[in-house]
Amino acid sequence: KLRVGVMISGRGSNMASILAAAEAQDCPYEVVLVASNNPEAAGLGFADERGVAIWAHDHRGMKRAEFDRLIDAALRAANVEMIALAGYMRLLSSEFVESWKGRILNIHPSLLPKYKGLDTHARAIEAGDAEAGCSVHIVTPELDDGPVVAQARVPVLAGDTPETLAERVLKEEHRLYPAALAKCAADVLQSRSPA
Ligand code: GAR
């Protein structure tokens, strides 16, 4: 199985869906570390209760590159081979991204390339979009940029608020992310196996 590290900043519901999918015997990845820039992240307790190793350090007061070296050391110590950002709400240094080139996935709550950054649901409603959704993409140094590997769509309904739309999209995130991660992990394992 491919060794995955999940990075979170808060609730961790996407991380939970990634952990749940990892319980299947034929899942091509295993989660070996959940790491956070926020020691108070609710998701840490959830992972810990399930016996997954956790690491947390408060990023405040640290330079971005300095903090990224710290989290990088934790990921490498756990022999992580691929990273899944799951509500990791901090821009990564280009040094970090370059050193994990092509091996960091992120989930973003919009149909990229639309609505990079924050407040994606409010912006989709404001624009009068008929559809919203989520995207899993490979992380590059630019925010919410990089090749999209999977997307899921939901309708925007009359009377939607950012909260009701977020809830509809989040259900799709929980389905999409484990599947996309499994596909990427399987591809890496496949590329390694002798012909
Ligand atoms: C998710 O909706 C995720 O797509 C979004 O934050 C939420 C985290 O929820 N990520 C971003 O906005 C990244 N820019 P979770 O902690 O329950 O997975």
Residues whose N, C-alpha, C, O or C-beta is under 5 A from the ligand:
A	BS01	GAR	G10 R11 G12 S13 N14 M15 A86 G87 Y88 I107 H108 P109 G117
